[in-house]
């Protein structure tokens, strides 16, 4: 395998571990809303039910490990630990981009985590730009089958690619291909951004065409325009571009309004179980978390598991305090704007 692909993947990981890669001026928006707090919630914390399902598999909580890595030697270790923790906790896992795996089959082992997570949803990953480079239904099915995934997420990332040295810049005429792909592939497909926000009109346009879910992946967490500049230049040269995107809460609310029946995943800056609760109350079906799990994954499965269990425990406390005994009740609660003067 040429050095550029695994080296770039490793440098992505290193940048996210050591560099200032999160947004500086743009936030998710969740800090501006609250769940109504109830002093007498009429709930029992011990019986708060956060169970759900996704891709015909049960989940212990509405939580996914977000897409992070693959293709480099370190990726195999990180993905194995993440998958093992996902299995222990009962949450799903999204893989990093599998393009390198399809072009260099020897990298498949860095993505193959089903043996570590036999019971939870696993979601593969390819870039939408690859649909202009000869990838089609056959490649999508190969990416799914090679790792025994339940589905595959197509990531739309024009800003990230524009910042990447040698990145894909041609995103023309992709809508027709995306409309046709679910029926042609015959497997569950998701559409996602990578942290700059999925626009509501795109969700509305593609929702009728058989997509299993949409991950709004909004701004406020990791800025991949910032990551790519660190990897390419060792510094951020275009600060304004690194801060560009649709905040996660706005992306979520607008997507829900545009596609009321769609399955929506909220990601991008989800940093607590309370954030998870706010996202569910704001229209998300599931929530994905990535960066907070990366450093723990360099240490051990137990470290990843501890972070995931804290998210789940805090979600249950947030639901209890808001008087929601289960996820259906949480979705009936309307978040309230936070008074800036309080």
N, C-alpha and C positions, 0 to 999 in steps of 0.2 A: 504494500500500500504506500502511495507517495506520502512524504512527510507532511505535506501541507494540511491534509484533512485531520489526522489525529493530533497534530501540533496545535491547530486552531481550536479543536475541541478542548484540549487540555488548557489552552490559554483562556478560553471562556470560563472554565471552572476556576482557574487561578484568579482571574479578574473578579469573579463573583465572591470569592473567598476573601480577597485582600483589598480590592479596590473600592472606591466610593461609587457604587453603581446604581444606587437608588435615586429616585427623583429628589431634587432639593427644594423646588418651589411649588410643585404640583402635588396635591394629596389625593387620596382616594375619594374623599367626600364623606366617608363613614363617620369621621369625627364631628360632622356637622348635624348628625341626627342621633336621637336616643330612642330606645325602646321605652314605652311607658313603664314606670316602676310601680309595682303594687305591693304595699305593705302587708296586705292580706291576699295573697295570690290564689288561694284555694287550690294549690298544687302540693304534691309531696315530692321533694327532690329525689327520693329513692326510686320513684316510679316514672320520672320524666323519660319519655320514649323518643330517642333520636334516630331510630332505625328507618331505613329507606331501602331503595333498590335502584340499580342502574345497569343497563344492558343485560337485563334478566338475571342479575346476580344480586344477592342481598348485601347490604352495607350496614355496618353497626352505627354509622353516622353519615351525614351528607357531605363527606369529605373525600377529596382526591389528592394524592401527591402530584403536584404539577410537573410538567415536562421540564427536564433539566439537561440530561447528558447522554452520551453514547459515542462509541467510535474510538475512544482513546483507552489505553490500558487501565487507567484509574477509573474510567467509567464503569467497567465491569464490576469492580468492587463496590462503588457507590450505588449502582443500580441493584446489585444483589442485596445490600443492606437495606435500601429503601423498600424493596419488594418484600423482604422478610418482615420488616416492621409493619408494612401495609397488611400483610396476612395476619400478623399477631393482633392488630387493632381492629381489623375488619373494614378497612377503607380501600379505595381504588388507587390505581397508579397510572400515570401518563408517562410515556417514554419520550426521550429526546428525538430529534430528527433522524430518521433512518435512511436518508439519502446515501450516506457513506456506506451503509450496510448493503444497499442494493448495488452500488457500484463496486464494492469490495467485500464480497461475501465473507471473507475471513474476519470481518468486524461483527458478524452476527452474534457471536458469543457475548459481546458487551451489552447487547440489548435483550438477550434471552433470559427472562426472569421468571417464567411461568413455574419452574420447579420450586422457586422460593415462595410463590404466591399462587397456589393452585385454586383458591376459592374466590378470589376477589377480581373485580373488573380490571383488565389491562388494556390500555389504549395506545396503539401505535401512532406514528407521527411522520408526515411528509410535508414539504413546502408546496404551496399552491403554484409557485413559480416553476416548479418542475413539470407542470402540465404543459408548459411551452417548450420543454426540452425533451420531449419524447416520452415522458411518463404518462401512463394511462391506466385503465382498469386492471390490466395484467400486473403492473408494478405495484399498484395499491394492494391487490390480493396477495402478492408475494410478500409484501411488508407485513401484512396481517398474519399470514400463515407461517412465516418463518419464525415468529416469536409466539405463536398461539395466542394472539391478541383477540379481544372481544370486538374491537372496533379500531378505526384509525382516524386521527385528527389531522386535518389539513390546515397548516398554519399560514396565515396571510401576514407578511411582515415586510412591506415595502421600505419602511424607514430603516429598519435594521439592515436590510440588504444594501441600501444606499450608502450606509456608513461602513459596510464591510469591504475590505480590500478584495476586489474581484467578485463582489456579490452580484446577485441577480437583479438587474434593473428593469427587465421587461415584464410588466404585469398587464400587458394589453390582452383584450379579448378572452379573459379568463371566465367571465360569467357564463357563457354558453357551455364551457367544459364543466364548470361546477354544477350547473343545473342538471346535466346529463349523467354525472358520475355516480350518484347513489344507485340509480337503476342499473347502470352498466356494471358496477362492482358487485352488487347483490349482497353487500355486507354493511353493517352500521358504520356511518361516517359522521364525523363532527367537523365543524369549522371553528377555528379559533384565531385570535391574534396572539401576540407574544408579550404584550405589556404596553401597547400604545392605544388600545381600544378598538373594538369591533363596532362599526357604525350600524345604527339601527336600520337604515334603508337596505343594507346588505343582508341583514338577518331577515327582514321582511321579504326581500326578493327571493331568498333561497329556502325559507321555511316550508313552502309548499312542495318542495322537490325531494322530500324524503330524508332530510338530515336528522340524525338521532339526537343531536344537541348542538348548541352554540356556546362557546366559551368567550365571554366578552373581553377578558384579559385586558382590563383597563389600566390607565396610568395612575401612578401613585406608589408602586412598588419598585421593581427592577426596571430600569430604562435600558432596553437593549441597544438603543442608539448611543447610550453612554458606554455600555460594555464594549461595543465594537470599536469605539474610538480609543478606549484604553488598550484594547488588543492591537489595534493598528498603529497608533501613534505613541502610546505610553502616556497619553494625556487626553483631556477633552478639549478639542479645538472649537467645536460648535456647540456652545452651551445651550443656546436657544433651541436647537434641534433636539438635544438630549432631554429637554423638558417638555416636548410636544406630545400631545395625546389626549384622549377622551378619558376623564377621570372614571374610575371603576363604578362608582355609584351611579353616575349619570349614564354611562354606557349600559348598565344593567337596567335601569328604569326605562330608558328609551327603547331598548330591545324588547322588554316585556310589553310595553305599549304597542310596539310594532308587530309583535308576534305573540299574542296572548296564550296560544296553545303550545308554544315551543318549549323544549327542555333547555333551560339556561344554566350555565355554569358561571359563577362569579370568581374571577381571579385577578391578581394585580394588587399587591399591598395588603393582603389579608394577614393580619398579624396577631389575632387573638380569637378565642372562642366567642367573645362578644361581637367581633367583626363578622364572624360566621352567622351569628344570630341576626344581626342587622341585615346582612345580605339576603338571608332566607326571607325575612320579613319584607324586604324590598323587591322581591320577585325572583330570587335565585332558587333553583331546585337543588343545586349542589354547589360546593365551593372548592376551589383548588388552591393549594399552598405549595410553594417551591423554595424560595431562598431561605426561609427560616429552617429548612431541613437539610440544606447542603452541608453546612459546617458540622452538624451532628453526624451526618453520614460519613464524614472523614474519620470519625472516632469509632463508632460502633452501631450495631443494630439497636442496642438498648438506648443509646442516646437519641436516635430517631424516634423510637417508640415512646420515649418520655415526652417529647415535644408533641407528638400526635395525641397522646392521652391527655395532655394538658389542654389542647384545643377542645377535645371532646368534653372533658370535665367542665371547662369554663362555658362551653355552649349550654350544657345542661343547667348550670347555675343561672346563666342569663335567661334561659327560658323559664326557669322557676320564678325568678324575680319579676318576670313580665306576666306571669300567670298563664303560660302556655304549657300544657301537659304533653304535647306531641308536636310534630312538625306541621301538621295540618292546622293546629291552633296557632302556631307561630305565624303562619302565612296569613292568618286573619287579623293579625295585629298591625296597625298602621304606625310606622315610626313617626316621631314628632321632631320638628326642627329644634336644634339646640339654641337656646337664647344666648347670643354672643355676650350679653351684658350680665349674665348670671354668674 
